Amino acid sequence: MPRANFNLDASPDIAFTVERLRAADEPLRIAVVTETWPPEINGVAMSLKRMVDGLLARGHRVQLIRPRQHTGDTPRRDGPLREVLSLGIPIPKYGSLRVGLPAKQKLARLWTLERPDLVHLVTEGPLGWSAMAAARKLKLPATSDFRTNFDAYSAHYGIGWLKRPITAYLRRFHNLGQETYVPTRALQLQLTACGYRNVEVVARGVDTRLFSPVRRSIALREAWGVGENGLVVCFVSRLAPEKNLDLVARAFEALRARRPDARMLWVGDGPSRDALARSYPHHLFAGMRTGEDLATHYASADLFLFGSLTETYGNVLSEALASGLPVVSYAQAAAGDLVEPERNGLLASPGDEAGFIAQTLHAGLDDALRERMAAGARASAELLHWDHVVDTFSNRLRQAIRSAETLREARTPL
């Protein structure tokens, strides 16, 4: 097969890659670099696992680079998925998560021997930065995800003075790659206005077979001390300062003052759990839940509150909708895209705490409205197919490879 018509001496590996990818269905070799991965439980890890599984199902080969999670952690090296483990250290106040240490030389050697078509960076920590540097050294196309507002987190952990340098670091990191992927149009516009280049939308999906109203359990509700006609208000996520938990608690207490039979259910764990339990001993704390158990907890509730202002998306919103739960949230991130007022939930303007509490009262006290929104919640989630999301992601990666070569050809003298 003849090679593409450009300077092979400048980059023979890239020439071969582009030639190999002429066919739209040719499998890709993708190096994915992340500092979180199941069994760690967080939105990034769980949604990334769905993406990787989808890529593998489509015949692509994935080299997954991640920190070693514990001393007995062994890499998977079978079939189309090969794991490469790096050194890592625990993240302060996130003891179950680790940040990967720099590994530029190791990754450069690895990718020289096993050259991927593209490097995709999921997290922006030291491991991600060194992977970006290694990819640029080897002239490999690189793309990235913007999944976490680390600059917004700074105010919640006593390091607000670092917000500006963190913001600058994130912008520089992502602008070194071919494209940056975000889950919503609103975030695309926000980052573009802040100087990010080549920001593209790749949405998130939800498993509507797992998260479903059919999992509603009367027995579980009775264990919570609630009958079929009672009201269970729930929050599902990490119990941490950046989730604005105090607002959720205050909104529920305002509702409970008007409706004494209401119960507040917290599903998740984290550094704020003990303080919440001391302040609100009458609330229910279910701890961390996964799989069908988690889905049953969602479906057995009646209303979902989410007051976070730091999300880039918020997978729990789509899981709640799929479970048939009306949502009360700020009009941003996933809620800004997915929630249609009085069809599947209610919205308040970002930062309007009085508005958030008022919407909680509206949803909690109007049983007929809540029942209509429950039906609308499930209907709206049925459109969020993971298959479509993975296809979009795969096509964007392929386009990034082609764009990188087009740029390289333009810069190569004849």
For each residue, the residues with C-beta under 8 A, 3 or more apart:
1: 19
2:
3: 8 15 16 19
4: 15 18 19 405
5:
6: 10 15 408 409 412
7: 10 11 412 413 414
8: 3 11 12 15
9: 12
10: 6 7 408 412
11: 7 8 14 15 139 408
12: 8 9 15 16
13: 16 17 115 139
14: 11 17 18 139 404 405 408
15: 3 4 6 8 11 12 18 19
16: 3 12 13 19 20
17: 13 14 20 21 115 117 401 405
18: 4 14 15 21 22 401 402 405
19: 1 3 4 15 16 22
20: 16 17 26 117
21: 17 18 26 28 117 398 401 402
22: 18 19 26
23: 26
24: 398
25:
26: 20 21 22 23
27: 58 59 60 61
28: 21 55 60 61 117 118 394 397 398 401
29: 60 61 63 115 116 117 118
30: 55 60 61 62 63 116 117 118 119 120 397
31: 62 63 65 111 116 118 119 120 131
32: 48 52 62 63 64 65 120 122
33: 65 66 107 119 120 121 122 123 127 128 131
34: 37 44 45 48 64 65 66 122 123 128
35: 66 67 88 97 98 99 100 122 123 125 127 128
36: 40 42 44 45 48 66 97 122 123
37: 34 40 45 48 49 64 66 69
38: 41 45 46 49
39: 69
40: 36 37 45 69 96 97
41: 38 45 46 96 288 290
42: 36 45 46 97 238
43: 46 47 147 313 314 315 316
44: 34 36 47 48 122 123 147 148
45: 34 36 37 38 40 41 42 48 49
46: 38 41 42 43 49 50 315
47: 43 44 50 51 204 315
48: 32 34 36 37 44 45 51 52 122
49: 37 38 45 46 52 53
50: 46 47 53 54 205 207 386 390
51: 47 48 54 55 389 390 393
52: 32 48 49 55 56 62 64 81
53: 49 50 56 57
54: 50 51 57 58 386 387 389 390 393 394
55: 28 30 51 52 58 60 62 390 393 394
56: 52 53 59 60 62 79 80 81
57: 53 54 390
58: 27 54 55 390 391 394
59: 27 56 80
60: 27 28 29 30 55 56 80 394
61: 27 28 29 30 80 81 82
62: 30 31 32 52 55 56 80 81 82
63: 29 30 31 32 82 83 84 114 116
64: 32 34 37 52 81 82 83 84
65: 31 32 33 34 83 84 86 103 107 127 131
66: 33 34 35 36 37 69 83 84 85 86 100
67: 35 85 86 87 88 98 99 100 101 127
68: 71 73 85 86 87 88 98
69: 37 39 40 66 73 88 98
70: 73
71: 68
72:
73: 68 69 70 85
74:
75: 82 83 84 85
76: 81 82 83
77: 82 83
78: 81 82
79: 56
80: 56 59 60 61 62
81: 52 56 61 62 64 76 78
82: 61 62 63 64 75 76 77 78
83: 63 64 65 66 75 76 77
84: 63 64 65 66 75 110
85: 66 67 68 73 75
86: 65 66 67 68 100 101 103 106 127
87: 67 68 100 101 103
88: 35 67 68 69 98 99 100 101 127
89: 98 99 101
90: 94 95 97 98 99
91: 94 95 97 98 99
92:
93: 157 240 271
94: 90 91 97
95: 90 91
96: 40 41
97: 35 36 40 42 90 91 94
98: 35 67 68 69 88 89 90 91
99: 35 67 88 89 90 91 125 126 127
100: 35 66 67 86 87 88 103 123 125 126 127 128
101: 67 86 87 88 89 126 127
102: 126 127 129 130
103: 65 86 87 100 106 107 127 130 131 134
104: 107 108 130 131 133 134 137
105: 108 109 134
106: 86 103 109 110
107: 33 65 103 104 110 111 130 131 134
108: 104 105 111 112 134 137 138
109: 105 106 112 113
110: 84 106 107 113 114
111: 31 107 108 114 115 116 119 134 135 138 140
112: 108 109 115 138
113: 109 110
114: 63 110 111
115: 13 17 29 111 112 138 140
116: 29 30 31 63 111 119 140
117: 17 20 21 28 29 30 141 401
118: 28 29 30 31 140 141 142 143 397 400 401
119: 30 31 33 111 116 131 132 134 135 140 141 142 143
120: 30 31 32 33 142 143 144 145 397
121: 33 124 128 131 132 142 143 144 145 177
122: 32 33 34 35 36 44 48 128 144 145 147
123: 33 34 35 36 44 100 127 128 145 147 148
124: 121 128 129 144 150 169 170 173 174
125: 35 99 100 128 129
126: 99 100 101 102 129 130
127: 33 35 65 67 86 88 99 100 101 102 103 123 130 131
128: 33 34 35 100 121 122 123 124 125 131 132 144 173
129: 102 124 125 126 132 133 173
130: 102 103 104 107 126 127 133 134
131: 31 33 65 103 104 107 119 121 127 128 134 135 142
132: 119 121 128 129 135 136 142 144 173 176 177
133: 104 129 130 136 137
134: 103 104 105 107 108 111 119 130 131 137 138
135: 111 119 131 132 138 140 141 142
136: 132 133 139 140 142 176
137: 104 108 133 134
138: 108 111 112 115 134 135
139: 11 13 14 136 408
140: 111 115 116 118 119 135 136
141: 117 118 119 135 178 400 401 403 404
142: 118 119 120 121 131 132 135 136 176 177 178
143: 118 119 120 121 177 178 179 180 181 396 397 400
144: 120 121 122 124 128 132 173 174 177 179 180 181
145: 120 121 122 123 180 181 182
146: 170 174 180 181 182 187 191 196 199 312
147: 43 44 122 123 312 313
148: 44 123 153 312
149: 152 153 310 311 312
150: 124 153 154 166 170
151: 154 163 166 167 170
152: 149 155 163 242 309 310
153: 148 149 150 156 157 242 310
154: 150 151 157 159 160 161 162 163 166
155: 152 160 163
156: 153 240 241 242 310
157: 93 153 154 241 242
158:
159: 154 162
160: 154 155 163
161: 154
162: 154 159 165 166
163: 151 152 154 155 160 166 167
164: 167 168
165: 162 168 169
166: 150 151 154 162 163 169 170
167: 151 163 164 170 171 194
168: 164 165 171 172
169: 124 165 166 172 173
170: 124 146 150 151 166 167 173 174
171: 167 168 174 175 194 195 196
172: 168 169 175 176
173: 124 128 129 132 144 169 170 176
174: 124 144 146 170 171 177 180 191 196
175: 171 172 180 195 196 197
176: 132 136 142 172 173
177: 121 132 142 143 144 174 180 198
178: 141 142 143 198 400 403 404
179: 143 144 198 199 200 396 400 403
180: 143 144 145 146 174 175 177 191 196 197 198 199 200
181: 143 144 145 146 199 200 201 202 393 396
182: 145 146 187 188 191 199 200 201 202 312
183: 187 201 202 203 204 312 313 333 334
184: 187 188 201 203 312 313 333 334 336 337
185: 188 189 201 337
186: 189 190 332 333 336 337
187: 146 182 183 184 190 191 312 313 333
188: 182 184 185 191 192 199 200 201
189: 185 186 192 193
190: 186 187 193 194
191: 146 174 180 182 187 188 194 196 199
192: 188 189 196 197 199
193: 189 190
194: 167 171 190 191
195: 171 175
196: 146 171 174 175 180 191 192 199
197: 175 180 192
198: 177 178 179 180
199: 146 179 180 181 182 188 191 192 196
200: 179 180 181 182 188 396
201: 181 182 183 184 185 188
202: 181 182 183 389 392 393 396
203: 183 184 337 384 389 392
204: 47 183 313 315 318 334 384 389
205: 50 318 384 385 386 387 388 389 390
206: 211 315 318 319 321 322 381 384 386
207: 50 210 211 322 386
208: 211 212 322 381 382 384
209: 212
210: 207 291 292 295
211: 206 207 208 215 295 298 299 319 322 323 381
212: 208 209 215 295 299 322 323 324 378
213: 216 299 323 324 374 378
214: 299
215: 211 212 292 295 296 298 299 300 323
216: 213 296 299 300 324
217: 220 221 296 299 300
218: 221 222 228
219: 222 223
220: 217 223 224 296 297 300
221: 217 218 224 226 227 228 230 232 300
222: 218 219 225 226 227
223: 219 220
224: 220 221 232 263 265 284 300
225: 222 263
226: 221 222 230 231 232 261 263
227: 221 222 230
228: 218 221
229:
230: 221 226 227 261 262 263 302
231: 226 259 261 262 263 302 303 364
232: 221 224 226 262 263 265 300 301 302 303
233: 252 255 262 263 264 265 301 302 303 304 305 360 364
234: 264 265 266 267 297 298 301 303 304 305 320 325
235: 245 248 264 265 266 267 268 304 305 306
236: 267 268 294 297 298 304 316 319 320
237: 243 268 306 308 314 316
238: 42 243 268 269 270
239: 243 245 266 268 269 270 271 272 273 276
240: 93 156 243 245 270 271 272
241: 156 157 245 271 272
242: 152 153 156 157 308 310
243: 237 238 239 240 248 272 307 308 310
244: 247 248 307 308 309 310
245: 235 239 240 241 248 249 272 276 307
246: 249 250
247: 244 250 251 307 353 356 357
248: 235 243 244 245 251 252 305 306 307
249: 245 246 252 253 264 276 279 280 283
250: 246 247 253 254 353 357
251: 247 248 254 255 305 307 328 356 357 360
252: 233 248 249 255 256 262 264 283 305 360
253: 249 250 256 257 280
254: 250 251 257 258 357 360 361
255: 233 251 252 258 259 262 360 361 364 365
256: 252 253 259 260 262 264
257: 253 254 260
258: 254 255 361 364 365
259: 231 255 256 262 364 365
260: 256 257
261: 226 230 231
262: 230 231 232 233 252 255 256 259 364
263: 224 225 226 230 231 232 233 283 284
264: 233 234 235 249 252 256 280 282 283 284
265: 224 232 233 234 235 283 284 286 297 301
266: 234 235 239 273 276 283 284 285 286
267: 234 235 236 286 287 288 289 294 297 298
268: 235 236 237 238 239 273 287 288
269: 238 239 273 287 288
270: 238 239 240 273
271: 93 239 240 241
272: 239 240 241 243 245 275 276
273: 239 266 268 269 270 276 277 285
274: 277 278
275: 272 278 279
276: 239 245 249 266 272 273 279 280 283 285
277: 273 274 280 281 283 285
278: 274 275 281
279: 249 275 276
280: 249 253 264 276 277 283
281: 277 278
282: 264
283: 249 252 263 264 265 266 276 277 280
284: 224 263 264 265 266
285: 266 273 276 277
286: 265 266 267 289 297
287: 267 268 269
288: 41 267 268 269
289: 267 286 293 294 297
290: 41 293 294
291: 210 294 295
292: 210 215 295 296
293: 289 290 296 297
294: 236 267 289 290 291 297 298
295: 210 211 212 215 291 292 298 299 319 323
296: 215 216 217 220 292 293 299 300
297: 220 234 236 265 267 286 289 293 294 300 301
298: 211 215 234 236 267 294 295 301 304 319 320 323 325
299: 211 212 213 214 215 216 217 295 296 323 324 325
300: 215 216 217 220 221 224 232 296 297
301: 232 233 234 265 297 298 304 323 325
302: 230 231 232 233 325 370 374
303: 231 232 233 234 325 326 328 360 363 364 370
304: 233 234 235 236 298 301 316 317 320 325 326 327 328 345
305: 233 234 235 248 251 252 327 328 329 360
306: 235 237 248 314 316 317 320 327 328 329 330 335
307: 243 244 245 247 248 251 329 330 356
308: 237 242 243 244 311 314 330 333
309: 152 244 330 332 350 351
310: 149 152 153 156 242 243 244
311: 149 308 314 332 333 334
312: 146 147 148 149 182 183 184 187 333
313: 43 147 183 184 187 204 317 333 334
314: 43 237 306 308 311 317 318 329 333 334 335
315: 43 46 47 204 206 318 319 334
316: 43 236 237 304 306 319 320
317: 304 306 313 314 320 321 327 329 333 334 335 338 339
318: 204 205 206 314 315 321 322 334 338 381 384
319: 206 211 236 295 298 315 316 322 323
320: 234 236 298 304 306 316 317 323 325 327 377
321: 206 317 318 324 325 327 338 339 344 345 377 378 380 381
322: 206 207 208 211 212 318 319 377 378 381 382 384
323: 211 212 213 215 295 298 299 301 319 320 377 378
324: 212 213 216 299 321 374 375 377 378
325: 234 298 299 301 302 303 304 320 321 374 377
326: 303 304 344 345 346 363 370 373 374 376 377
327: 304 305 306 317 320 321 335 339 344 345 346 377
328: 251 303 304 305 306 345 346 347 348 356 359 360 363
329: 305 306 307 314 317 335 339 345 347 348
330: 306 307 308 309 333 335 347 348 349 350 351 352 356
331: 335 336 339 347 348 349 350
332: 186 309 311 335 336 350
333: 183 184 186 187 308 311 312 313 314 317 330 336 337
334: 183 184 204 311 313 314 315 317 318 337 338
335: 306 314 317 327 329 330 331 332 338 339 345 347
336: 184 186 331 332 333 339 347
337: 184 185 186 203 333 334
338: 317 318 321 334 335 344 380 381 384
339: 317 321 327 329 331 335 336 344 345 346 347
340: 343 344 345 376 380
341: 345 346 347
342: 346 369 372 373
343: 340 372 373 376 380
344: 321 326 327 338 339 340 373 376 377 379 380
345: 304 321 326 327 328 329 335 339 340 341 363 373 377
346: 326 327 328 339 341 342 359 362 363 373
347: 328 329 330 331 335 336 339 341 359
348: 328 329 330 331 352 355 356 358 359
349: 330 331 352 355
350: 309 330 331 332
351: 309 330
352: 330 348 349 355 356
353: 247 250 356 357
354: 357 358
355: 348 349 352 358 359
356: 247 251 307 328 330 348 352 353 359 360
357: 247 250 251 254 353 354 360 361
358: 348 354 355 361 362
359: 328 346 347 348 355 356 362 363
360: 233 251 252 254 255 303 305 328 356 357 363 364
361: 254 255 258 357 358 364 365
362: 346 358 359 365 366 369
363: 303 326 328 345 346 359 360 366 369 370 373
364: 231 233 255 258 259 262 303 360 361 370
365: 255 258 259 361 362
366: 362 363 369 370
367: 370 371
368: 371 372
369: 342 362 363 366 372 373
370: 302 303 326 363 364 366 367 373 374
371: 367 368 374 375
372: 342 343 368 369 375 376
373: 326 342 343 344 345 346 363 369 370 376 377
374: 213 302 324 325 326 370 371 377 378
375: 324 371 372 378 379
376: 326 340 343 344 372 373 379 380
377: 320 321 322 323 324 325 326 327 344 345 373 374 380 381
378: 212 213 321 322 323 324 374 375 381 382
379: 344 375 376 382
380: 321 338 340 343 344 376 377 383
381: 206 208 211 318 321 322 338 377 378 384
382: 208 322 378 379
383: 380
384: 203 204 205 206 208 318 322 338 381 389
385: 205 388 389
386: 50 54 205 206 207 389 390
387: 54 205 390 391
388: 205 385 391 392
389: 51 54 202 203 204 205 384 385 386 392 393
390: 50 51 54 55 57 58 205 386 387 393 394
391: 58 387 388 394 395
392: 202 203 388 389 395 396
393: 51 54 55 181 202 389 390 396 397
394: 28 54 55 58 60 390 391 397 398
395: 391 392 398 399
396: 143 179 181 200 202 392 393 399 400
397: 28 30 118 120 143 393 394 400 401
398: 21 24 28 394 395 401 402
399: 395 396 402 403
400: 118 141 143 178 179 396 397 403 404
401: 17 18 21 28 117 118 141 397 398 404 405
402: 18 21 398 399 405 406
403: 141 178 179 399 400 406 407
404: 14 141 178 400 401 407 408
405: 4 14 17 18 401 402 408 409
406: 402 403 409 410
407: 403 404 410 411
408: 6 10 11 14 139 404 405 411 412
409: 6 405 406 412
410: 406 407
411: 407 408
412: 6 7 10 408 409
413: 7
414: 7
